Amino acid sequence: MSARTTAHNIFRETMLLLVRLGIAALMFSHAWYRWQIEGINGQVARLQEFHVPAASLVASGTIAFEGIGGILLAIGLFTRVLGLLLATEHILITVLFKWSAGPYLANDGFEYNVAMALLGVLLLGCGAGLTGADRLLFRRRGGDSGIDPYQ
């Protein structure tokens, strides 16, 4: 392996780690806000304004996903699944709640949600990388070939 390839791999793994930790922090902080500051009742009321069926279940599920998912993402466990769920969550938020407001966050628009959906797609495509727990959990049996099987 050349020095250039090694440097590229170190850079790639560092970037994946930083992205993963940043998204994890955002997810967990959103869960905390929804649960402790705005409260579940506030979330349910907001969802009911949009006529979301089973608003209480959706609010609780969203809080649980963002809180538990944020922790799992920080350690790099089930990263691809979390990426898919994150992308799905933010695509639904964009289409169902934010589209009519336009793209600008200042108008309660969808720019944040599109960015989060795209980061979810990135995690779906790239996984946790070599620094995530996925590597330990999903390692091929029979030894480590030096290739990340989860990638």
N, C-alpha and C positions, 0 to 999 in steps of 0.2 A: 504494500500500500504506500503510495507516494505521500510526501509531506502535504502536497496540495489537497489530496483526497482526505487526509486526516484532518486538516484545518477545516475543510468544508463540512465534514461530519460533525466536528466539535461545534462549529457555528450552527448547523442545522439543529442539533440536539439542544443547544442552549436556547435557540429561538423557540423551539417547540415547548421547552420547559417554561420559558417566560410567558408565552401565550397561554399555556395551560393554567399557570398560577394566576395570571391576570383575570382570565375568564372565571376561574374558581372563586376569586375574591368578589367579582361582580355578582355572580350567582348567589353566593352566600349572603352578601350584603343586601341584595334584593329580597331574599327570603326573610332575613332579619327585619327589614323594614316592613314587609307585608304582615309579618307575624306579630312583632312587638310594638311597632310605631303606628302603622295604620290599622292594624288588627284584622283578624279574619272577617269580622262583621263588615268592616269597610271594604274589604275585597269582595265579599259576597254582594254587597249593595252595588258596587261598581259593575259587577258582572250581570246583576239583575237589570240594570239600566239598559244593557245591550241584549236582554232577553236570552241569556245563556241558560240552557237547561242544566239542572243539577248544579246551580251556581256554588253551593256550599262544597260539594265534592270537587268541583273544578278548582276553587280557591285553595282548599286544603291540599289537593294534589299538586298544584303549582308551587305552593310553599314547601311541601315535602321534597319535590323534585329539585327545586333550586337550592335548598339547604343541604340535603343529603348528596345531591349531585355535585354541588360545589366542593364538598369534602372529598368525595370520590375522585373528582377531577384533579384536585390538588395533589393527591397521591398517585394519580395516573392509573386508576382502576376502572375498567369498563369504559375507556375513553371513547372508543368508536361509537358505542351505543349512546353514551351521553351526548356526543356530537350530533348524532341523528335526532335525538330527542330535543336538544337545544335548537337545532335548525327548524324542526317541526313546530316547536312552541312559538318561535319568533315569526315564522311565516304565517302561522294562524293569527297571531296578534296583529301583524301588519295588515292582513287581508280583512279580518273581522272587525278590528277596532280602530286602526290608525290610518288606513288608506285615504279616507275622506278628508283628513286633516292636512294631507300633503306631506312632503318629505322633511320639513324643518322641525327640529325638536322644540324650538321656541313656540310653535303652534301645536304642541303635543303630537307631532308628526312621527313618521316611521323610520327616520334615519338610524337611530340607535338599534331598532329591531332588525333592520336589514343588516347592519354590521354584525350583530350577534348571530343572526342566521348564517351569514357567510363564515364566521369563525366556527360555528358548529359544523359546517361543511368541511372546513379545514381539518378539524379534529376527526371527523368521520374518515376523511381521506388519508390523513397522516398517522393517526393514532397518537399514543403517548410518547413514542420514541423510546430510546434506550433508558431514559431516566424514570419511566413509569413502572408502577407495580404490575401492569399488564404483561410486561416482559417476563416477570417471575411466574405469574400465574399461567400464562399461555405458552410457556416454553415447550418446544418439541421434546418428546421423550427420547432417551438414548444419548443425551449429551448436548452440549451447546456447540453448534457448528460455527458460531460467530455471526450468524445471520439472524436477525430478529424475525421470528416467525409471525409475529403479530403485525408486522409492517406490511 
